[in-house]
Amino acid sequence: MPDRLPARPVAARPVMLSTGPLIQMAEWTLRRLAGNGAPQPAIERTAAKSSALRLEGRSGFAGLFRLDTTKYQRPVLAAATDGVGTKLAIARALGVHDTVGIDLVAMVVDDLVASGAAPLFLSDHVASGEFVPERVAEIGAGITAGCRYAGCVRLGSSTVELPGMLRPDEYDLSATAIGVIDEGTILGRHRVRVGDAVIALPSTGLHANGYSLVRHILVGTGRLRLDSIVDELGSQRTFGEELLTPARIYARACLDLLYETDVHAFAHITGGGVPGNLVRVLPDHVDAVVDRRTWRPQPIFDVIRTEGSIEDVEMESTYNMGIGMVAVVAADDVDRTLARLAGHDLDAWLVGQIVKGTGSVRVVGRHHR
């Protein structure tokens, strides 16, 4: 296992950037998303598990944190920056703006967690063609809700109007998150070895990748409308509603594995799919063998593939195909890993193994359809 882990971070008091309606909206967002992959017990635990506390009222220009380094032998800060991409066009078309805030947090904090770092805080940026307070409040409520679910603090936010660059109804989001890890416990390819097991953590759908392809091939050509009821999706769910399903946030579950199992690496499955992201944690002397026969992707992927006449190889290099995070663990720790993930309402499964090779991902077998 990695070097001695620091003590679990103590709970910091939950921090909100504003009060009143925005807090209520964030609470509503968390409750509403409980049925979209966010387990209710975790939602109710709103205390941010961070070893830093925000310093209030000290600066009018920067967010300040007090970081307790006594919990770490060699503390290392980790940073990640990302956005939501063209999923925002779907949100704009439907007039639903809170869920993309969840996506923004997921894209950033789960990149941090892939190294084993515990997210401490996040700062976001909203650029729009025209500043619309109600829309910004919706976006902010989603970001705040996502941060609480991830166990980090939303430290700051900035907004800017870009008339002439963005239309009045257009906006873009980005965020940077900072986390901390002890240098001796950093995860990655240097820990992966032959015989390790590859565990798949389920996604909630597309997450935040592949939307340009969907919009170009399906929505743009009129093959599917956003308000179309797609039988394959069930529950009288429209295509647009399915596309706006927020990404799952894996931070709490992954950090639990870091403390309780012999985990060697995480791969956050975003653009590039499983092959394009799992390869990033493989040393040159091993391959990862991933067996398609171990799972069936959610119906949304079949809808996109069939309606868009998209080849399987393009699907797998663009979409997560039902896997949002991969954990590489010691072979004798598979059962414990699956049990810990089940405690986070994650129906994970053994999807493959690490074998001798040349640093490649080999996807074998065929999905059951």
Secondary structure as UniProt FT lines:
FT   STRAND          11..12
FT   HELIX           21..32
FT   HELIX           33..36
FT   HELIX           40..44
FT   STRAND          48..49
FT   STRAND          52..54
FT   TURN            56..57
FT   STRAND          65..67
FT   HELIX           69..71
FT   STRAND          75..83
FT   TURN            85..86
FT   HELIX           87..94
FT   HELIX           99..113
FT   TURN            114..116
FT   STRAND          118..128
FT   HELIX           133..150
FT   STRAND          153..161
FT   TURN            164..165
FT   TURN            168..169
FT   STRAND          171..182
FT   HELIX           183..185
FT   HELIX           189..191
FT   TURN            194..195
FT   STRAND          197..202
FT   TURN            207..208
FT   HELIX           211..214
FT   HELIX           215..219
FT   TURN            220..222
FT   TURN            226..227
FT   HELIX           231..233
FT   TURN            235..236
FT   HELIX           239..243
FT   HELIX           251..260
FT   STRAND          263..268
FT   TURN            271..272
FT   HELIX           273..278
FT   HELIX           279..281
FT   TURN            284..285
FT   STRAND          286..291
FT   HELIX           292..294
FT   HELIX           299..308
FT   HELIX           312..318
FT   TURN            321..322
FT   STRAND          323..329
FT   HELIX           331..333
FT   HELIX           334..342
FT   TURN            343..345
FT   STRAND          349..356
FT   STRAND          361..364
//
